Amino acid sequence: MSEVLRVEAGELSADELIDELNDGRRILVDVEVAGASHEVALRYDGETYHCDTPTNLHRHAAESDMRGCIDQMGYAAEE
């Protein structure tokens, strides 16, 4: 299993995040919501992309759906 990658929200582009996930890395994204710091775990198990937030687990079957989630939630750098 690959090493865990820890990043701040907006540190990497959506392409870079997806590439890391597709390479088998688990990504921990530090985000700030309503003045509090939270950790979001992103991973890909070879079939499904997972976005595990403190309140919900999102699952995405397609890379395009995961990319949309990453962009919508503000985890990636703006391009």
N, CA, C and O atoms as CSV, one atom per row, in Angstrom:
chain,resi,resn,atom,element,x,y,z
A,1,MET,N,N,0.838,-1.180,0.000
A,1,MET,CA,C,0.000,0.000,0.000
A,1,MET,C,C,0.882,1.242,0.000
A,1,MET,O,O,1.908,1.283,0.679
A,2,SER,N,N,0.486,2.233,-0.749
A,2,SER,CA,C,1.260,3.458,-0.873
A,2,SER,C,C,1.144,4.316,0.375
A,2,SER,O,O,0.223,4.178,1.180
A,3,GLU,N,N,2.090,5.181,0.497
A,3,GLU,CA,C,2.111,6.129,1.600
A,3,GLU,C,C,0.931,7.102,1.490
A,3,GLU,O,O,0.500,7.443,0.388
A,4,VAL,N,N,0.424,7.537,2.624
A,4,VAL,CA,C,-0.663,8.512,2.658
A,4,VAL,C,C,-0.103,9.882,2.307
A,4,VAL,O,O,0.966,10.269,2.778
A,5,LEU,N,N,-0.837,10.606,1.478
A,5,LEU,CA,C,-0.459,11.959,1.082
A,5,LEU,C,C,-1.350,12.933,1.841
A,5,LEU,O,O,-2.574,12.838,1.760
A,6,ARG,N,N,-0.759,13.862,2.571
A,6,ARG,CA,C,-1.523,14.873,3.312
A,6,ARG,C,C,-1.320,16.227,2.630
A,6,ARG,O,O,-0.191,16.663,2.404
A,7,VAL,N,N,-2.446,16.885,2.305
A,7,VAL,CA,C,-2.397,18.190,1.637
A,7,VAL,C,C,-3.415,19.131,2.260
A,7,VAL,O,O,-4.351,18.703,2.936
A,8,GLU,N,N,-3.214,20.408,2.021
A,8,GLU,CA,C,-4.198,21.425,2.374
A,8,GLU,C,C,-5.143,21.582,1.179
A,8,GLU,O,O,-4.729,21.414,0.032
A,9,ALA,N,N,-6.390,21.897,1.445
A,9,ALA,CA,C,-7.340,22.151,0.354
A,9,ALA,C,C,-6.772,23.253,-0.534
A,9,ALA,O,O,-6.308,24.279,-0.036
A,10,GLY,N,N,-6.809,23.042,-1.848
A,10,GLY,CA,C,-6.308,24.020,-2.802
A,10,GLY,C,C,-4.835,23.907,-3.103
A,10,GLY,O,O,-4.313,24.685,-3.901
A,11,GLU,N,N,-4.148,22.963,-2.491
A,11,GLU,CA,C,-2.706,22.805,-2.702
A,11,GLU,C,C,-2.392,22.140,-4.039
A,11,GLU,O,O,-1.421,22.506,-4.700
A,12,LEU,N,N,-3.211,21.159,-4.443
A,12,LEU,CA,C,-3.010,20.439,-5.698
A,12,LEU,C,C,-4.203,20.659,-6.625
A,12,LEU,O,O,-5.304,20.979,-6.178
A,13,SER,N,N,-3.963,20.482,-7.917
A,13,SER,CA,C,-5.056,20.581,-8.882
A,13,SER,C,C,-5.903,19.308,-8.844
A,13,SER,O,O,-5.485,18.295,-8.284
A,14,ALA,N,N,-7.082,19.366,-9.435
A,14,ALA,CA,C,-7.938,18.175,-9.512
A,14,ALA,C,C,-7.214,17.067,-10.276
A,14,ALA,O,O,-7.305,15.900,-9.896
A,15,ASP,N,N,-6.498,17.412,-11.346
A,15,ASP,CA,C,-5.740,16.412,-12.112
A,15,ASP,C,C,-4.703,15.725,-11.238
A,15,ASP,O,O,-4.547,14.505,-11.293
A,16,GLU,N,N,-3.993,16.509,-10.432
A,16,GLU,CA,C,-2.963,15.931,-9.561
A,16,GLU,C,C,-3.590,15.022,-8.508
A,16,GLU,O,O,-3.059,13.948,-8.222
A,17,LEU,N,N,-4.708,15.440,-7.932
A,17,LEU,CA,C,-5.386,14.600,-6.942
A,17,LEU,C,C,-5.861,13.293,-7.565
A,17,LEU,O,O,-5.658,12.224,-6.989
A,18,ILE,N,N,-6.489,13.368,-8.734
A,18,ILE,CA,C,-6.978,12.166,-9.427
A,18,ILE,C,C,-5.810,11.251,-9.777
A,18,ILE,O,O,-5.904,10.036,-9.601
A,19,ASP,N,N,-4.711,11.816,-10.271
A,19,ASP,CA,C,-3.537,10.999,-10.615
A,19,ASP,C,C,-3.021,10.245,-9.392
A,19,ASP,O,O,-2.695,9.061,-9.483
A,20,GLU,N,N,-2.948,10.923,-8.254
A,20,GLU,CA,C,-2.487,10.274,-7.025
A,20,GLU,C,C,-3.446,9.158,-6.608
A,20,GLU,O,O,-3.006,8.080,-6.209
A,21,LEU,N,N,-4.747,9.412,-6.698
A,21,LEU,CA,C,-5.730,8.383,-6.362
A,21,LEU,C,C,-5.604,7.182,-7.281
A,21,LEU,O,O,-5.624,6.041,-6.820
A,22,ASN,N,N,-5.473,7.433,-8.590
A,22,ASN,CA,C,-5.354,6.349,-9.563
A,22,ASN,C,C,-4.068,5.544,-9.372
A,22,ASN,O,O,-3.999,4.377,-9.759
A,23,ASP,N,N,-3.049,6.170,-8.773
A,23,ASP,CA,C,-1.795,5.474,-8.472
A,23,ASP,C,C,-1.886,4.686,-7.164
A,23,ASP,O,O,-0.918,4.045,-6.756
A,24,GLY,N,N,-3.056,4.734,-6.503
A,24,GLY,CA,C,-3.260,3.947,-5.305
A,24,GLY,C,C,-3.001,4.660,-4.000
A,24,GLY,O,O,-3.039,4.037,-2.938
A,25,ARG,N,N,-2.739,5.959,-4.054
A,25,ARG,CA,C,-2.482,6.697,-2.818
A,25,ARG,C,C,-3.779,7.113,-2.148
A,25,ARG,O,O,-4.756,7.449,-2.818
A,26,ARG,N,N,-3.782,7.089,-0.852
A,26,ARG,CA,C,-4.865,7.644,-0.046
A,26,ARG,C,C,-4.466,9.072,0.263
A,26,ARG,O,O,-3.322,9.331,0.640
A,27,ILE,N,N,-5.403,10.009,0.108
A,27,ILE,CA,C,-5.111,11.424,0.295
A,27,ILE,C,C,-5.935,11.959,1.458
A,27,ILE,O,O,-7.151,11.774,1.509
A,28,LEU,N,N,-5.262,12.622,2.390
A,28,LEU,CA,C,-5.939,13.313,3.476
A,28,LEU,C,C,-5.875,14.804,3.177
A,28,LEU,O,O,-4.794,15.382,3.065
A,29,VAL,N,N,-7.049,15.419,3.049
A,29,VAL,CA,C,-7.143,16.838,2.720
A,29,VAL,C,C,-7.606,17.583,3.966
A,29,VAL,O,O,-8.653,17.275,4.534
A,30,ASP,N,N,-6.816,18.562,4.379
A,30,ASP,CA,C,-7.204,19.407,5.502
A,30,ASP,C,C,-8.029,20.567,4.951
A,30,ASP,O,O,-7.557,21.330,4.108
A,31,VAL,N,N,-9.261,20.691,5.433
A,31,VAL,CA,C,-10.172,21.741,4.973
A,31,VAL,C,C,-10.675,22.535,6.173
A,31,VAL,O,O,-10.715,22.037,7.298
A,32,GLU,N,N,-11.055,23.773,5.908
A,32,GLU,CA,C,-11.656,24.588,6.950
A,32,GLU,C,C,-13.111,24.818,6.588
A,32,GLU,O,O,-13.424,25.298,5.498
A,33,VAL,N,N,-14.000,24.469,7.514
A,33,VAL,CA,C,-15.433,24.637,7.323
A,33,VAL,C,C,-15.999,25.341,8.545
A,33,VAL,O,O,-15.845,24.866,9.671
A,34,ALA,N,N,-16.649,26.466,8.323
A,34,ALA,CA,C,-17.273,27.233,9.401
A,34,ALA,C,C,-16.286,27.520,10.535
A,34,ALA,O,O,-16.633,27.434,11.713
A,35,GLY,N,N,-15.054,27.862,10.159
A,35,GLY,CA,C,-14.056,28.230,11.146
A,35,GLY,C,C,-13.368,27.080,11.860
A,35,GLY,O,O,-12.519,27.308,12.722
A,36,ALA,N,N,-13.720,25.852,11.516
A,36,ALA,CA,C,-13.103,24.687,12.147
A,36,ALA,C,C,-12.330,23.875,11.113
A,36,ALA,O,O,-12.723,23.802,9.949
A,37,SER,N,N,-11.243,23.274,11.539
A,37,SER,CA,C,-10.426,22.445,10.657
A,37,SER,C,C,-10.940,21.010,10.666
A,37,SER,O,O,-11.225,20.445,11.722
A,38,HIS,N,N,-11.054,20.431,9.472
A,38,HIS,CA,C,-11.530,19.055,9.328
A,38,HIS,C,C,-10.615,18.304,8.368
A,38,HIS,O,O,-9.896,18.910,7.574
A,39,GLU,N,N,-10.652,16.990,8.451
A,39,GLU,CA,C,-9.868,16.136,7.572
A,39,GLU,C,C,-10.812,15.314,6.703
A,39,GLU,O,O,-11.757,14.700,7.198
A,40,VAL,N,N,-10.542,15.313,5.404
A,40,VAL,CA,C,-11.314,14.539,4.440
A,40,VAL,C,C,-10.381,13.504,3.832
A,40,VAL,O,O,-9.267,13.837,3.428
A,41,ALA,N,N,-10.821,12.259,3.764
A,41,ALA,CA,C,-10.011,11.191,3.178
A,41,ALA,C,C,-10.536,10.869,1.783
A,41,ALA,O,O,-11.722,10.592,1.606
A,42,LEU,N,N,-9.650,10.907,0.801
A,42,LEU,CA,C,-9.973,10.538,-0.573
A,42,LEU,C,C,-9.224,9.258,-0.899
A,42,LEU,O,O,-8.050,9.113,-0.558
A,43,ARG,N,N,-9.910,8.322,-1.564
A,43,ARG,CA,C,-9.234,7.083,-1.956
A,43,ARG,C,C,-9.954,6.458,-3.144
A,43,ARG,O,O,-11.091,6.803,-3.462
A,44,TYR,N,N,-9.259,5.533,-3.785
A,44,TYR,CA,C,-9.797,4.802,-4.930
A,44,TYR,C,C,-9.425,3.346,-4.740
A,44,TYR,O,O,-8.251,3.020,-4.568
A,45,ASP,N,N,-10.422,2.464,-4.772
A,45,ASP,CA,C,-10.168,1.039,-4.523
A,45,ASP,C,C,-10.041,0.220,-5.805
A,45,ASP,O,O,-10.058,-1.011,-5.766
A,46,GLY,N,N,-9.914,0.899,-6.930
A,46,GLY,CA,C,-9.808,0.212,-8.212
A,46,GLY,C,C,-11.127,0.146,-8.961
A,46,GLY,O,O,-11.147,-0.105,-10.166
A,47,GLU,N,N,-12.223,0.367,-8.260
A,47,GLU,CA,C,-13.545,0.379,-8.879
A,47,GLU,C,C,-14.349,1.615,-8.505
A,47,GLU,O,O,-15.088,2.158,-9.327
A,48,THR,N,N,-14.202,2.057,-7.258
A,48,THR,CA,C,-15.005,3.150,-6.740
A,48,THR,C,C,-14.118,4.184,-6.075
A,48,THR,O,O,-13.192,3.845,-5.338
A,49,TYR,N,N,-14.410,5.458,-6.343
A,49,TYR,CA,C,-13.743,6.559,-5.653
A,49,TYR,C,C,-14.532,6.861,-4.389
A,49,TYR,O,O,-15.763,6.845,-4.393
A,50,HIS,N,N,-13.808,7.139,-3.300
A,50,HIS,CA,C,-14.439,7.411,-2.014
A,50,HIS,C,C,-13.976,8.776,-1.514
A,50,HIS,O,O,-12.800,9.125,-1.615
A,51,CYS,N,N,-14.914,9.529,-0.979
A,51,CYS,CA,C,-14.646,10.820,-0.367
A,51,CYS,C,C,-15.291,10.773,1.013
A,51,CYS,O,O,-16.504,10.933,1.147
A,52,ASP,N,N,-14.477,10.553,2.027
A,52,ASP,CA,C,-14.961,10.351,3.389
A,52,ASP,C,C,-14.801,11.639,4.184
A,52,ASP,O,O,-13.692,12.001,4.578
A,53,THR,N,N,-15.918,12.332,4.418
A,53,THR,CA,C,-15.921,13.572,5.185
A,53,THR,C,C,-16.329,13.258,6.626
A,53,THR,O,O,-16.756,12.141,6.917
A,54,PRO,N,N,-16.201,14.226,7.520
A,54,PRO,CA,C,-16.618,13.967,8.910
A,54,PRO,C,C,-18.108,13.622,9.052
A,54,PRO,O,O,-18.505,13.024,10.051
A,55,THR,N,N,-18.924,13.987,8.077
A,55,THR,CA,C,-20.365,13.752,8.196
A,55,THR,C,C,-20.943,12.800,7.164
A,55,THR,O,O,-22.093,12.383,7.296
A,56,ASN,N,N,-20.169,12.442,6.129
A,56,ASN,CA,C,-20.743,11.664,5.039
A,56,ASN,C,C,-19.648,10.921,4.276
A,56,ASN,O,O,-18.493,11.346,4.255
A,57,LEU,N,N,-20.023,9.820,3.659
A,57,LEU,CA,C,-19.138,9.098,2.751
A,57,LEU,C,C,-19.753,9.154,1.367
A,57,LEU,O,O,-20.815,8.582,1.124
A,58,HIS,N,N,-19.075,9.853,0.455
A,58,HIS,CA,C,-19.523,9.934,-0.932
A,58,HIS,C,C,-18.817,8.834,-1.716
A,58,HIS,O,O,-17.624,8.596,-1.524
A,59,ARG,N,N,-19.546,8.175,-2.589
A,59,ARG,CA,C,-18.950,7.168,-3.474
A,59,ARG,C,C,-19.232,7.574,-4.915
A,59,ARG,O,O,-20.332,8.014,-5.248
A,60,HIS,N,N,-18.226,7.418,-5.754
A,60,HIS,CA,C,-18.350,7.783,-7.162
A,60,HIS,C,C,-17.807,6.647,-8.023
A,60,HIS,O,O,-16.673,6.207,-7.832
A,61,ALA,N,N,-18.603,6.179,-8.960
A,61,ALA,CA,C,-18.192,5.083,-9.833
A,61,ALA,C,C,-17.288,5.564,-10.966
A,61,ALA,O,O,-16.451,4.805,-11.455
A,62,ALA,N,N,-17.449,6.810,-11.381
A,62,ALA,CA,C,-16.695,7.336,-12.525
A,62,ALA,C,C,-15.694,8.401,-12.070
A,62,ALA,O,O,-15.957,9.170,-11.145
A,63,GLU,N,N,-14.550,8.425,-12.740
A,63,GLU,CA,C,-13.534,9.430,-12.442
A,63,GLU,C,C,-14.101,10.840,-12.616
A,63,GLU,O,O,-13.788,11.734,-11.830
A,64,SER,N,N,-14.919,11.039,-13.623
A,64,SER,CA,C,-15.498,12.367,-13.870
A,64,SER,C,C,-16.379,12.816,-12.702
A,64,SER,O,O,-16.414,14.002,-12.376
A,65,ASP,N,N,-17.083,11.883,-12.076
A,65,ASP,CA,C,-17.912,12.223,-10.923
A,65,ASP,C,C,-17.042,12.613,-9.722
A,65,ASP,O,O,-17.367,13.553,-8.997
A,66,MET,N,N,-15.935,11.887,-9.514
A,66,MET,CA,C,-15.029,12.223,-8.421
A,66,MET,C,C,-14.398,13.583,-8.668
A,66,MET,O,O,-14.255,14.384,-7.744
A,67,ARG,N,N,-14.022,13.845,-9.908
A,67,ARG,CA,C,-13.438,15.141,-10.262
A,67,ARG,C,C,-14.437,16.264,-9.943
A,67,ARG,O,O,-14.061,17.303,-9.401
A,68,GLY,N,N,-15.710,16.041,-10.286
A,68,GLY,CA,C,-16.746,17.024,-9.992
A,68,GLY,C,C,-16.890,17.264,-8.499
A,68,GLY,O,O,-17.057,18.405,-8.068
A,69,CYS,N,N,-16.828,16.210,-7.714
A,69,CYS,CA,C,-16.915,16.313,-6.250
A,69,CYS,C,C,-15.730,17.113,-5.707
A,69,CYS,O,O,-15.906,18.002,-4.874
A,70,ILE,N,N,-14.533,16.796,-6.177
A,70,ILE,CA,C,-13.320,17.493,-5.743
A,70,ILE,C,C,-13.432,18.982,-6.048
A,70,ILE,O,O,-13.098,19.817,-5.207
A,71,ASP,N,N,-13.899,19.315,-7.244
A,71,ASP,CA,C,-14.050,20.716,-7.633
A,71,ASP,C,C,-15.148,21.404,-6.820
A,71,ASP,O,O,-14.946,22.501,-6.299
A,72,GLN,N,N,-16.285,20.766,-6.716
A,72,GLN,CA,C,-17.424,21.350,-6.016
A,72,GLN,C,C,-17.134,21.602,-4.538
A,72,GLN,O,O,-17.560,22.615,-3.983
A,73,MET,N,N,-16.420,20.695,-3.914
A,73,MET,CA,C,-16.144,20.801,-2.481
A,73,MET,C,C,-14.943,21.703,-2.182
A,73,MET,O,O,-14.675,22.014,-1.021
A,74,GLY,N,N,-14.225,22.121,-3.218
A,74,GLY,CA,C,-13.107,23.048,-3.024
A,74,GLY,C,C,-11.825,22.399,-2.550
A,74,GLY,O,O,-10.983,23.065,-1.948
A,75,TYR,N,N,-11.657,21.103,-2.811
A,75,TYR,CA,C,-10.445,20.408,-2.381
A,75,TYR,C,C,-9.254,20.680,-3.299
A,75,TYR,O,O,-8.102,20.539,-2.888
A,76,ALA,N,N,-9.536,21.070,-4.546
A,76,ALA,CA,C,-8.473,21.285,-5.541
A,76,ALA,C,C,-8.173,22.771,-5.709
A,76,ALA,O,O,-8.979,23.639,-5.374
A,77,ALA,N,N,-6.986,23.023,-6.242
A,77,ALA,CA,C,-6.606,24.394,-6.592
A,77,ALA,C,C,-7.478,24.860,-7.744
A,77,ALA,O,O,-7.831,24.077,-8.626
A,78,GLU,N,N,-7.820,26.133,-7.728
A,78,GLU,CA,C,-8.605,26.687,-8.838
A,78,GLU,C,C,-7.695,26.858,-10.035
A,78,GLU,O,O,-6.565,27.332,-9.915
A,79,GLU,N,N,-8.199,26.470,-11.184
A,79,GLU,CA,C,-7.369,26.561,-12.415
A,79,GLU,C,C,-7.800,27.710,-13.274
A,79,GLU,O,O,-7.222,27.937,-14.337
